[in-house]
C-alpha cells in the first residue's frame, strides 16, 4: 500500500503544484485588474458603475486583458513610431528621483534576461561552492563590467547559484572562467536537477564523434 501511495503522489504532485501556481498567477492578475477597475470607477460617472461591477465578477478576465495588452504593446513597439514613444517613456522615468534608480535597474535586468542575443541563464555551469571540493550547479548571467571588472585581474564570469528547492533565491558570484565547467545540459534540465535536490539527474550528453572525411 505504501508503494502505491507514493506512486500516486508522484503522479499527482507535479500536476497539483502546477495548477496551484497557475491559480495564484490568475488571482494576482485579477487582483491587479480589480485595482485598475476601482481606479476607473472613481473617475467615471456613476452610470457606468453597473458595467464595472459586471467586469469585476468575470473570473480570469484580468489574465486575458493583460495578455492582450502585452501583445498589442509588443506589436506597436515593433515599428519606428512605437520605439519613439518607448524612448520618451524612458526619458520621463529616468528624470524622476528615486524612481529612476528602480526603473533603470529593472530595465537593465529585463533587457539582459529577455534579449535574444544575451547569454543570461543560457549556460549551465558546474562550480565549486561554498568551498573547494564541494560542487554545485550555477548559471552564467554575463561577465563583470565597469569598475568591478577593472579590479579583477583575469577573465571572470558572473554566476547565479540557486538555492534548493526554491531557485528564485540564491547567490551572485564572480568566478574566474578557468574555475567553471560549462555543461552541455539545457537550463531546464539543470533547474530540474536543482529543484529535485539531485534526485532527478539529467540525461548524459555524450559528445558526438566527428565524422571522418571521405
JOBELKA-V632083 format. One record per residue. N is the residue number from 1. NEAR is the number of other C-alpha atoms within 8 Angstrom. Layout:
# JOBELKA-V632083
N&NEAR ; N&NEAR
This chain:
# JOBELKA-V632083
1&4 ; 2&5 ; 3&6 ; 4&7 ; 5&8 ; 6&8 ; 7&8 ; 8&8 ; 9&8 ; 10&8 ; 11&8 ; 12&8 ; 13&8 ; 14&8 ; 15&8 ; 16&8 ; 17&8 ; 18&8 ; 19&8 ; 20&8 ; 21&8 ; 22&8 ; 23&8 ; 24&8 ; 25&8 ; 26&11 ; 27&9 ; 28&8 ; 29&11 ; 30&13 ; 31&9 ; 32&9 ; 33&9 ; 34&10 ; 35&8 ; 36&8 ; 37&10 ; 38&8 ; 39&8 ; 40&8 ; 41&12 ; 42&6 ; 43&6 ; 44&7 ; 45&7 ; 46&6 ; 47&5 ; 48&9 ; 49&9 ; 50&7 ; 51&7 ; 52&10 ; 53&8 ; 54&8 ; 55&8 ; 56&9 ; 57&6 ; 58&7 ; 59&7 ; 60&9 ; 61&9 ; 62&14 ; 63&10 ; 64&8 ; 65&8 ; 66&9 ; 67&8 ; 68&8 ; 69&8 ; 70&8 ; 71&8 ; 72&8 ; 73&8 ; 74&8 ; 75&8 ; 76&9 ; 77&11 ; 78&8 ; 79&8 ; 80&7 ; 81&8 ; 82&10 ; 83&10 ; 84&8 ; 85&8 ; 86&9 ; 87&8 ; 88&8 ; 89&8 ; 90&8 ; 91&8 ; 92&8 ; 93&10 ; 94&12 ; 95&7 ; 96&8 ; 97&7 ; 98&6 ; 99&9 ; 100&11 ; 101&9 ; 102&8 ; 103&10 ; 104&9 ; 105&8 ; 106&8 ; 107&8 ; 108&8 ; 109&8 ; 110&9 ; 111&8 ; 112&10 ; 113&10 ; 114&7 ; 115&8 ; 116&4 ; 117&4 ; 118&8 ; 119&11 ; 120&11 ; 121&10 ; 122&10 ; 123&12 ; 124&16 ; 125&12 ; 126&12 ; 127&11 ; 128&12 ; 129&9 ; 130&6 ; 131&6 ; 132&7 ; 133&6 ; 134&8 ; 135&10 ; 136&9 ; 137&12 ; 138&12 ; 139&14 ; 140&15 ; 141&12 ; 142&9 ; 143&7 ; 144&10 ; 145&7 ; 146&6 ; 147&6 ; 148&8 ; 149&8 ; 150&8 ; 151&6 ; 152&8 ; 153&5 ; 154&5 ; 155&7 ; 156&11 ; 157&13 ; 158&13 ; 159&13 ; 160&12 ; 161&12 ; 162&13 ; 163&11 ; 164&9 ; 165&8 ; 166&8 ; 167&11 ; 168&6 ; 169&7 ; 170&9 ; 171&8 ; 172&8 ; 173&8 ; 174&9 ; 175&10 ; 176&10 ; 177&8 ; 178&5 ; 179&8 ; 180&11 ; 181&8 ; 182&8 ; 183&8 ; 184&6 ; 185&11 ; 186&9 ; 187&11 ; 188&6 ; 189&9 ; 190&12 ; 191&9 ; 192&10 ; 193&13 ; 194&14 ; 195&11 ; 196&10 ; 197&9 ; 198&8 ; 199&6 ; 200&8 ; 201&6 ; 202&9 ; 203&5 ; 204&5 ; 205&6 ; 206&4 ; 207&4 ; 208&4 ; 209&4 ; 210&4 ; 211&4 ; 212&4 ; 213&3 ; 214&2
